[in-house]
């Protein structure tokens, strides 16, 4: 699974678990709904600052979005 696909899949899952709309999530993050939709669909990528903000807002560890990628890199050593 690509990094982008992994991130968007987990982002969508986290939002839906909290019963939030895209609009509500965007408002909590302080970004436009359109930009959030692009991130969730994989048409845009959040920068590191926004990724950290998403993790804080959902009260999850930042690495949740990238754990498989990190694990794969570690196994290649």
VEXKOLLO-898652 format. One record per residue: residue in three letters; x, y, z of N, C-alpha, C, O in turn. Coordinates in steps of 0.2 Angstrom, whole numbers, padded with zeros to 4 digits, always signed. Layout:
VEXKOLLO-898652
ALAXYZXYZXYZXYZ;...
This chain:
VEXKOLLO-898652
UNK+0004-0006+0000+0000+0000+0000+0004+0006+0000+0009+0007+0004;UNK+0003+0011-0004+0007+0017-0005+0006+0021+0002+0001+0021+0005;UNK+0011+0026+0003+0010+0030+0009+0004+0034+0008+0000+0035+0013;UNK+0003+0037+0002-0003+0041+0001-0010+0037+0003-0014+0040+0006;UNK-0010+0031+0000-0016+0027+0001-0017+0025+0008-0023+0025+0011;UNK-0011+0024+0012-0012+0022+0019-0014+0028+0023-0018+0027+0027;UNK-0011+0034+0021-0013+0040+0025-0021+0041+0024-0024+0042+0029;UNK-0023+0041+0018-0030+0043+0017-0035+0038+0019-0040+0040+0022;UNK-0033+0032+0019-0037+0026+0022-0038+0027+0029-0044+0027+0032;UNK-0033+0028+0033-0033+0029+0040-0036+0036+0042-0040+0036+0047;UNK-0035+0041+0038-0038+0047+0040-0046+0047+0039-0050+0049+0044;UNK-0048+0044+0034-0056+0043+0033-0058+0038+0039-0064+0040+0041;UNK-0055+0033+0040-0057+0029+0046-0058+0033+0052-0063+0032+0056;UNK-0053+0037+0054-0053+0040+0060-0058+0045+0060-0062+0046+0066;UNK-0060+0049+0055-0065+0054+0054-0072+0050+0055-0076+0052+0059;UNK-0073+0045+0052-0079+0041+0052-0080+0038+0059-0086+0038+0061;UNK-0075+0036+0062-0076+0033+0069-0079+0038+0074-0082+0037+0079;UNK-0077+0044+0073-0079+0050+0077-0086+0053+0075-0088+0058+0077;UNK-0089+0050+0069-0095+0053+0067-0095+0060+0065-0099+0064+0066;UNK-0089+0062+0062-0088+0069+0059-0089+0069+0052-0087+0065+0048;UNK-0092+0075+0050-0092+0076+0043-0085+0079+0040-0081+0081+0045;UNK-0084+0079+0034-0078+0083+0031-0078+0090+0033-0073+0093+0035;UNK-0084+0093+0033-0084+0100+0035-0083+0101+0042-0079+0106+0044;UNK-0085+0097+0047-0083+0098+0054-0076+0096+0055-0073+0100+0059;UNK-0073+0092+0052-0066+0090+0053-0062+0096+0050-0057+0098+0053;UNK-0064+0098+0044-0060+0104+0042-0060+0110+0046-0055+0114+0047;UNK-0066+0111+0049-0067+0117+0054-0062+0116+0060-0059+0121+0062;UNK-0062+0110+0063-0058+0108+0068-0050+0109+0067-0047+0111+0071;UNK-0049+0108+0061-0042+0109+0059-0040+0116+0056-0034+0117+0055;UNK-0045+0120+0055-0044+0127+0053-0042+0127+0046-0038+0132+0044;UNK-0044+0123+0042-0043+0123+0035-0050+0123+0031-0055+0122+0034;UNK-0050+0124+0025-0056+0124+0021-0058+0117+0020-0054+0112+0020;UNK-0065+0116+0019-0068+0110+0017-0065+0107+0011-0063+0101+0010;UNK-0064+0111+0006-0061+0109+0000-0054+0106+0000-0053+0101-0003;UNK-0050+0109+0004-0043+0107+0005-0044+0100+0009-0040+0095+0007;UNK-0048+0100+0014-0048+0093+0018-0051+0088+0013-0048+0082+0013;UNK-0056+0089+0009-0058+0084+0004-0052+0082+0000-0052+0076-0002;UNK-0048+0086-0003-0043+0084-0007-0038+0080-0003-0035+0075-0006;UNK-0037+0081+0003-0032+0077+0007-0035+0070+0008-0031+0065+0007;UNK-0041+0070+0010-0044+0064+0011-0045+0059+0005-0045+0053+0006;UNK-0046+0062-0001-0046+0058-0007-0039+0057-0010-0039+0054-0015;UNK-0034+0060-0007-0027+0059-0010-0025+0063-0015-0020+0062-0018;UNK-0029+0069-0017-0027+0073-0022-0022+0079-0019-0019+0082-0024;UNK-0022+0079-0013-0017+0084-0010-0014+0080-0004-0017+0076-0001;UNK-0008+0082-0002-0005+0079+0004-0004+0085+0009-0001+0090+0008;UNK-0005+0083+0015-0004+0088+0021+0003+0089+0022+0007+0084+0022;UNK+0005+0095+0024+0012+0095+0026+0013+0092+0033+0008+0090+0036;UNK+0019+0092+0036+0020+0089+0042+0017+0092+0048+0014+0089+0052;UNK+0016+0099+0048+0013+0103+0053+0005+0101+0053+0002+0100+0058;UNK+0002+0100+0047-0005+0098+0047-0006+0091+0049-0011+0089+0052;UNK-0001+0087+0047-0002+0080+0049-0002+0079+0057-0005+0075+0060;UNK+0003+0083+0060+0003+0083+0067-0003+0086+0070-0006+0083+0075;UNK-0006+0091+0067-0012+0094+0070-0018+0089+0069-0022+0088+0074;UNK-0018+0085+0064-0023+0080+0063-0023+0075+0068-0028+0073+0071;UNK-0016+0072+0069-0015+0067+0075-0018+0070+0081-0021+0066+0085;UNK-0016+0076+0083-0018+0079+0089-0026+0080+0090-0029+0078+0095;UNK-0029+0082+0084-0036+0083+0084-0040+0076+0085-0045+0076+0089;UNK-0037+0071+0082-0040+0064+0083-0037+0060+0089-0040+0055+0090;UNK-0033+0064+0093-0030+0061+0099-0027+0054+0097-0028+0049+0101;UNK-0023+0054+0092-0019+0048+0090-0012+0049+0089-0010+0055+0089;UNK-0008+0044+0089-0001+0045+0088+0001+0046+0081-0002+0043+0077;UNK+0005+0051+0080+0007+0053+0073+0009+0047+0069+0007+0046+0063;UNK+0012+0042+0072+0015+0036+0068+0009+0032+0066+0011+0028+0061;UNK+0003+0032+0068-0002+0028+0066-0003+0029+0058-0005+0024+0055;UNK-0002+0035+0056-0003+0036+0049+0003+0033+0044+0002+0031+0038;UNK+0008+0031+0047+0014+0029+0044+0017+0023+0046+0023+0021+0044;UNK+0014+0019+0051+0017+0014+0055+0019+0008+0050+0025+0005+0051;UNK+0016+0006+0045+0018+0001+0040+0024+0003+0036+0028-0001+0035;UNK+0024+0009+0034+0030+0011+0030+0036+0011+0035+0041+0009+0032;UNK+0036+0014+0041+0041+0013+0045+0043+0006+0047+0049+0005+0047;UNK+0039+0002+0048+0040-0005+0049+0044-0008+0043+0048-0012+0044;UNK+0041-0007+0037+0044-0010+0031+0051-0007+0030+0056-0011+0028;UNK+0053-0001+0031+0059+0002+0031+0064-0001+0036+0070-0003+0035;UNK+0061-0003+0042+0065-0006+0047+0067-0013+0045+0073-0015+0046;UNK+0062-0016+0042+0064-0023+0040+0069-0024+0035+0072-0029+0034;UNK+0070-0018+0031+0075-0018+0025+0082-0018+0028+0086-0019+0024;UNK+0083-0016+0034+0089-0015+0037+0093-0022+0038+0099-0022+0040;
